[in-house]
Amino acid sequence: MDENQKLLDINQDLESKGINLRIEKRGKVLNIRGALPDKKSHNLYKVQRISLKLPYDTNGLEEARKAIELIDFQLKKNQFCWSNWIKEKAISSTKTNKTVVSNEIESFKRKFFSDTSRSKSSAGMISTWQSAYKPYFNRLIGVSHESTLKLNEELLMKILLSYKENSRSRQQCGIALSALARHLKIGLPDNWKRLQSGYGIHESNFRELPSDEKIISSFHLIPNPKWRFVFGLMATYGLRNHEVFFSDLSCLKKTGDKILRVFPNTKTGEHQVWPFHPEWIDLFELEKLTDTSDLLPEIKTDLKKTTLQHIGRRVSEQFKRYKISFTPYDLRHAWAVRTILIGLPNTVAAKMMGHSVSIHTKTYHHWITRRDQQIAVDSALSRVKH
């Protein structure tokens, strides 16, 4: 799609949403044009322009759309202020603004790591910070550096809306910024949760989970036996990427009970996991794994020198290297769905996966709903037959 058509499509979409502002091309840059408050009399609206100085290309058009959505939000909340959109005024306060935002985030970080209730291990807390908070706070600092927006509801909303709608990134951003807002006692709009939510394993993703047959055939695509063991453990026990290297595998010996114990220095602490399917222990030859030092890949696991996130990334990289058509986490999702379909209670499955029942129910809502409905249907049919 060329830029001219994209410009038309975006403006038509804005109109369909009842937004009265439009993107305007002037030369090689983009502006916003529409009815805006008069600079001297805020009760008076007239057609005016906001110079964005964005290039007339695909990325510039998307940035302009986000700017219009933010301005529309500000107008509806009576929070629109011209000083935030006049570039010349932004320069003087940029350095101070960035420093304030960075200091507030540093304050939140200190509180985060002092709260031992967040995780059972320091490694888990570091991993959570690196993956679930730091990327979104980095963007917050970056945006504050380029604008005069104070660290308030308006700036937080701008960061949230910068992520794709219904994406996991937007959901996680919303959670991170909500925590920061609570720490700083910043009020958030009533529709914040609605704007941040929407991510899950939607219907469009159901088909992407590998079948048992696909998992077995993919196992045989891996030429390196050490990485085959990693794959087999994740498939059989629904482990997170890094948990493979932080588990007691002695249970796999022939006289063992086959109940895997994940060590407490992982992301969500110690928990026990049962195999589903149990026969995959033999199929993937996991009984050989009682000596983990020799049979698993040589990966640094000293958490003073590495992170759980880095270890997990190594696993993902190997999946790509061996051209596995799904991600490591798809094996975990497939394990969870397997437990649902065989009727394992949600509380038990959630505990084995090392997360809360609410996260479990939300993530696997579709399959849980179908299971419960099937149970109800089977019960009703059995009463009819009798």
Buried (B, 14 or more C-beta within 10 A) or exposed (E): EEBEEBBEEBBEEBEEEEBBBBBBBEEEBBBBBBEBBEEEEEEEBEEBEBEBEBBBEEEBBBBBBBBBBBBBBBBEEEBBEBEBBEEEEBEEBBEEBBEBBBEBBEEBBEEBBEEEEEBBBEBBBBBBBBBBBBBBBEBBBEBBBEBBBBBEBBBBBBBBBBBEEEEEBBBBBBBBBBBBBEBBEBEBBEEBEEBBBBBBBEEEEEEEBBEEEBBBEBBEEBEEEBBBBBBBBBBBBBBBBBBBBBBBBBBBBEEBEBBBBBBBBBBBBBBBBBBBEEEBBEEBBBBBBBEBEEBBBEBEBEBEEBBBBBBBEBBBEBBEEBEBEBBBBBBBBBBBBBBBEEEBEBEEBBBBBBBEBEEBBBBBEBBBEEBEEEEEEEEEEEEEEE
